[in-house]
């Protein structure tokens, strides 16, 4: 793991965003770990989190014109990233509403109109459904997709194959950039106890999808 990855995992553990134990996921799977990005807001170390996201961008060499942060977690992640980057350049941000507003400015879009090279920023990729919903939302706009930046890639089996969700998206033409992934967790012995590490390895053997 790189320094910014360890810093992120430590921040996630300290804030309670990343928890170890036994958790039932929306999919019905019993997972030895759970990630809830909302706890990062409660913890308040948003400048540190934004710096980690910037370091991931620099490490990946990502270039883009604006950010799309899907509701709800992507809203705050995209916003703090743009705020951090605004010291050097203006980075417009937009996000969607879950429900279309029929009064005031109306519609389902808040912020800048999507254009140019757009980076999707979200918290976690599991099945890939949330990212695909973002792609559908952006379809009507004249944009080029720079990729999707997520804080955690669970690397689990996707929707239509034995590939991971991120690998399915990459196969369809969207590059996925994660701060940490399931594989990275296995390189964090100093932060995760041995019993939890064994549980994560067992979970990985059952549900990890293949890479492209």
C-alpha positions, -999 to 999 in steps of 0.1 A, spaced: 0 0 0 11 35 -7 12 62 21 -21 79 10 -38 45 10 -27 37 45 -37 72 56 -71 66 41 -76 32 57 -65 46 91 -89 76 87 -117 52 78 -110 30 108 -106 60 132 -139 76 120 -159 44 120 -164 46 83 -147 12 79 -158 -14 104 -148 -50 110 -172 -77 122 -201 -94 106 -225 -74 84 -254 -83 62 -251 -64 29 -279 -53 6 -270 -83 -16 -277 -106 14 -240 -116 17 -224 -118 51 -194 -95 49 -165 -93 75 -163 -56 68 -185 -27 61 -179 8 47 -201 38 53 -186 71 40 -211 92 59 -190 86 91 -162 105 75 -184 136 75 -192 131 112 -155 126 120 -148 160 104 -113 153 89 -125 165 55 -94 184 46 -73 152 52 -98 132 31 -97 157 3 -59 156 3 -59 118 0 -83 121 -30 -59 147 -46 -30 124 -40 -49 95 -57 -55 118 -87 -19 128 -90 -8 92 -87 -32 81 -115 -24 111 -137 -61 118 -142 -71 149 -161 -107 162 -163 -127 194 -166 -154 189 -140 -168 165 -114 -201 147 -112 -209 134 -77 -240 111 -77 -264 114 -48 -258 110 -20 -222 102 -10 -207 114 -42 -221 149 -34 -198 156 -5 -168 137 -19 -170 155 -52 -175 188 -34 -145 185 -10 -123 174 -38 -132 204 -60 -127 227 -30 -92 213 -24 -83 216 -61 -98 251 -64 -66 265 -48 -49 258 -82 -78 258 -107 -116 261 -109 -133 227 -109 -171 229 -116 -192 204 -98 -227 190 -105 -248 163 -89 -282 147 -93 -313 146 -72 -328 113 -64 -362 128 -72 -370 153 -99 -379 187 -86 -410 202 -103 -407 238 -89 -380 265 -86 -352 256 -110 -367 222 -115 -352 191 -129 -328 166 -114 -295 184 -119 -279 207 -94 -247 227 -102 -228 231 -135 -242 216 -167 -221 185 -175 -197 193 -204 -162 184 -214 -142 157 -196 -162 145 -166 -149 126 -136 -175 106 -116 -166 106 -78 -184 82 -55 -177 63 -23 -177 26 -30 -182 2 -59 -199 -31 -51 -222 -43 -79 -215 -13 -101 -252 -3 -103 -247 32 -88 -219 40 -113 -241 27 -142 -269 49 -130 -245 79 -132 -236 69 -168 -273 69 -177 -278 103 -161 -249 117 -181 -259 102 -214 -280 132 -227 -251 156 -222 -222 162 -246 -194 148 -223 -164 126 -224 -159 104 -193 -125 107 -177 -133 77 -154 -148 71 -120 -129 77 -87 -141 57 -57 -127 55 -22 -132 17 -20 -135 -10 -47 -149 -42 -30 -139 -61 -62 -169 -83 -60 -186 -102 -88 -205 -78 -111 -240 -81 -126 -235 -101 -158 -203 -122 -155 -176 -136 -133 -157 -104 -136 -156 -79 -108 -180 -49 -111 -151 -25 -118 -137 -49 -144 -171 -50 -161 -172 -12 -163 -137 -11 -176 -146 -36 -203 -174 -13 -212 -150 16 -216 -151 33 -182 -118 33 -162 -122 29 -124 -97 44 -100 -100 34 -63 -81 48 -33 -81 13 -18 -94 -21 -30 -101 -54 -14 -66 -65 -25 -51 -35 -7 -68 -45 25 -48 -77 25 -17 -56 26 -27 -38 58 -16 -62 85 -5 -34 108 -41 -19 108 -63 -50 106 -61 -78 132 -53 -113 121 -87 -128 128 -104 -101 107 -78 -105 80 -85 -142 77 -122 -135 75 -116 -110 47 -95 -136 28 -122 -161 32 -148 -136 19 -125 -127 -10 -122 -164 -20 -160 -167 -23 -170 -134 -39 -141 -117 -56 -147 -111 -93 -119 -115 -119 -101 -85 -133 -101 -78 -171 
